[in-house]
Amino acid sequence: MTDKFKPYANEADVIRIGGLEIENRVDRVTLTGDIVLTKDKAGLALAKELQALVEEVTKALETDKVLPEVVEVKEARAVKNPFA
């Protein structure tokens, strides 16, 4: 799962862990949805996937030598459809 997902590597990758959708961007990783970590083997498997993801994100952030204090998130804006 996370061996294919490289945090901050592109603007295209999207993976799922349970009900979480993890979207990759070059300046952020977005987690949306929810995840239920039940007290069973299935819950343990999901928890380990989530842990691996967070470790990869943390590693990517810690190894970035030019990490800014805060990334400016620009608001989305509507543009005219060039094909309409």
Secondary structure, DSSP 8 states (H G I E B T S, - for coil): -TTT--TTS-S--EEEETEEEEEE-SS-EEEEEE----SSHHHHHHHHHHHHHHHHHHHHHHH-TT--S------------TT-
